[in-house]
Amino acid sequence: MNQYKVEDLKAHALDVLSKEEIVTLCELWDAMMISPTTGYKYGLDDMDEIKNEIHRHKTRRKKRMRRRWADSDVPALQIAEYKLLANDDELSRLSTSKITADVNVAKANILLNGPADQAS
């Protein structure tokens, strides 16, 4: 059975992260050629340096995507970018269906349980 050293695994993870744009722990485990069980057992998922590097990769990728979407002539991509940037009101106006809820608790109870005089 292989016995890993935490510091060796951490160094290997950071080395892999420096060479590849990895955005999930599953990708990291695959690139390191270790099982997810090993990664979690040795606490790699909780190490701030690893989490920060993965977060940095995600942020970089998102920025690239949004830039492409904004420069695109494809309406679907422009709408996708707008949805990411929209506030709640703008986002609800973009929605194809509008759902509002007006709940009266007493009335809802009757509808859920049925009339009180109804036999079971």
SULJOPE-V636352 format. One record per pair of residues at least 24 apart in sequence whose ideal C-beta (glycine too) atoms are under 10 Angstrom apart, sorted by the first residue. I is the first residue (numbers start at 1). GAP is how many residues later the second one is. D is the distance in whole Angstrom. If there is no record, write none. Layout:
BEGIN
i:I gap:GAP d:D
i:I gap:GAP d:D
END
This chain:
BEGIN
i:2 gap:32 d:9
i:2 gap:36 d:8
i:4 gap:30 d:8
i:4 gap:34 d:7
i:4 gap:35 d:10
i:4 gap:37 d:9
i:4 gap:38 d:6
i:4 gap:40 d:10
i:5 gap:37 d:9
i:6 gap:35 d:10
i:6 gap:36 d:5
i:6 gap:37 d:7
i:6 gap:38 d:8
i:6 gap:41 d:9
i:7 gap:35 d:10
i:8 gap:34 d:10
i:9 gap:25 d:7
i:9 gap:29 d:8
i:9 gap:30 d:8
i:9 gap:32 d:10
i:9 gap:33 d:5
i:9 gap:34 d:9
i:9 gap:35 d:6
i:9 gap:38 d:9
i:9 gap:41 d:10
i:10 gap:32 d:8
i:10 gap:33 d:9
i:10 gap:34 d:7
i:10 gap:37 d:6
i:10 gap:39 d:7
i:10 gap:40 d:7
i:12 gap:32 d:9
i:13 gap:26 d:8
i:13 gap:29 d:10
i:13 gap:31 d:6
i:13 gap:34 d:8
i:13 gap:36 d:9
i:13 gap:37 d:5
i:13 gap:40 d:8
i:13 gap:41 d:10
i:14 gap:30 d:10
i:14 gap:33 d:9
i:14 gap:35 d:6
i:14 gap:36 d:7
i:14 gap:39 d:7
i:16 gap:34 d:10
i:16 gap:37 d:10
i:17 gap:32 d:9
i:17 gap:33 d:7
i:17 gap:35 d:10
i:17 gap:36 d:4
i:17 gap:37 d:7
i:17 gap:39 d:9
i:17 gap:40 d:7
i:18 gap:35 d:8
i:20 gap:37 d:9
i:21 gap:33 d:10
i:21 gap:35 d:10
i:21 gap:36 d:5
i:21 gap:37 d:9
i:21 gap:39 d:7
i:21 gap:40 d:7
i:21 gap:43 d:10
i:22 gap:28 d:10
i:22 gap:31 d:8
i:22 gap:32 d:6
i:22 gap:35 d:6
i:22 gap:36 d:9
i:23 gap:31 d:6
i:23 gap:32 d:9
i:23 gap:33 d:10
i:23 gap:34 d:5
i:23 gap:35 d:5
i:23 gap:36 d:10
i:23 gap:37 d:9
i:23 gap:38 d:6
i:23 gap:39 d:9
i:24 gap:30 d:7
i:24 gap:33 d:9
i:24 gap:34 d:9
i:25 gap:25 d:8
i:25 gap:26 d:9
i:25 gap:29 d:7
i:27 gap:27 d:9
i:27 gap:30 d:9
i:28 gap:25 d:9
i:28 gap:26 d:7
END
